[in-house]
């Protein structure tokens, strides 16, 4: 088997493991375990908490002491243990700590998977910028396929999803160890404390425009996991009114339209960035979030199914125009010596602080609009839509940026 095919399997499994539980776990916790919205939100927030420090710490370990492919395998095997353990637990506090440990094992593997792929492609004489994206897209395919499998076999509110993900994680951990060696760099150089933790990019905060950008990145990052946490519980709550509808029977398949849309909107980013610039593209993303949540508020699995489908489609714009375009903007604004650190800072603000804020606060909102065990989903989704709308009003006021198409060189190179 060729090395590209082996890397495709690696990337496929990397996100297959995540897709096996990320979207369906909320339904399992609310419907089967009877957790509150706050408990569900805090458990999803563990991914943000772990992202604050684990990717950086294990990145340092891989850079200095341990082969990246070995560390990747260890993390996935540790995650396999945690996921299996979680499948046996019904106490919310205990479940929280196990999923925090799982997040500490899994979240660093996203970056480690990229590192292993990059190193191996370079070792074999391939061009990373050209050859990695077609490999990475199989990760999204793996995520979608896992969602479909969990849905179709009827595990969407069952602990079996965690057992299945645990088995996939164990397979991936062992498979990682079969990859070509990715040893630490032999070049030893004295670095500052800031460099060790990837915080060289804090120098970007000297620019007012970047301070504003990172603040909004944090608050917009809070929106990223809300529908992952509560999308399926929302759809499953319609079982009484629309018991035989597709959305209630197969919420995972309906939700997967979001990931399919995401893969398609990525292809439109070069055009939109070149034509409109980062300020307008980010604004499109923010208002896409308004519609994402707003359509959930007014849609239903019956006559309102088309509104739910539109919400899934618009997710691609909401997610990509913020995540990918924001990353490209940071790449352009940062000095060449701190680009990696700048990307780390962007991830820290969005997937770290932002995800933690979003997971925690969204749980409070769900509980606030829950009376006698019944959730007022319309008020819940309108609250999230209003939050995004406020960001959409404030962003163009505070973020000062004049678009010049000539400066969008990175888009043409990608």
C-alpha positions, 0 to 999 in steps of 0.5 A: 500500500502506498504512503498516501493511501496509508495517510488517508486511512490515518486521517479517516480514522482520526475523525471517524473516532470523533464522529462516532460520538461528538454529535450523538453524545448530547442525545444520549446524555439528555434522553437516556442519562437524564442529564441537565443542560448545564451538565451536558454543556459542561461535558462538551466544554471539556474539549475547550478546557483540554485545548487550552494546554494539552496540544501545546504541551504534547507538541513540545514533547513531540518536538523534543523527546518522543516520536510524533507517531508514537505519541499519537498512538499513545493518546488514542489508546488512552482515549480508547480506555476513557471512552469505554469507561465512560460507557459504563458510567451514569453519574454526571460528575464522574462522567464529566471527569472521564470525558475531560480525561478523554478530551485531554487525550483526543484534542492534541491528536488533531495537531499530532495527526497533521504533524505526522502527515506533514513529516511523512509527506516531506520524507517521501518527497511530496509537497505538503500544500498540494498533497495534504488537502486531498488526504485530509478531506478523508477525515471529514468523510470518516466523520460523516460515515461514523455519524451515519453508522451510529444513526443507522444501527440505532445507537444514537441514545445508547452507550454503544456509541462510546464502546464503538468509538473506543474500539475505533480509537484502539485500532487507530492507536495501534495503526499509528505505531505502524507509520514511518518514524517521525522523530523529534528534531535533532536541532537543539536551540535555546528558546524563551518560555513564551516560545516553549508554550507557543506564545510568541504570537502575543506580540500580535496584541500590539496591533489594535486590529488584532486585539479586536479580531481575537476577541471576536474570535473568542466570542464566535468560537463559543458558537462552534459546539452549540449545535453539536451539543444540543442539535440531536436532543432538540430533534429527538424532543419532537418524537411526541409530535412527529414520531415517524418523521425522518428527522426524528428517526435519523437525526444523525443523518440530517445533522451530517448535512452540516459536515457535507456543506462544510466540505463544499463551502471550503472550496468557495473561500478563495473567491469570497476572500479575494472578492470581499476581504476578511471583514465582509467574509467574517461578517457573512459567517456571523450572520450565517450563525444567526440563520443557523440558530434562527432556522432551528428556532422556527423549523420542525421535522414536519412542515418545517423540515426544509428550514432545518435542512437550510440550517444544515446547509448554511452551517458550512458558511458559518463554520468555514468562513470563520474558521478557515478564513480567520486562520488565513487572515492570521497567517497573513498578519503574522511575521513569518517567524511566528506563524505557527505560534499565531495559528496556535493562538487562534486555535487557543482563542476559538477551540480553547477559551471560546469552546469552553465559554460556549459549552458552559454558557449554552448549558445555562441557557438550556436549563434556564428555558427548561421547566418541569423537564420540558425545554422551550427550544424556540426560546433557546435557539432564539437566544443563541441567534440573538447572541450571534446578531449582537456580534454581527452588529458590533463586529463591523463597528470595532474591526477596522480593515480596508480590503485590498485584493492584491494582498490576498496572495495566500489564497492563490497559493493554497 
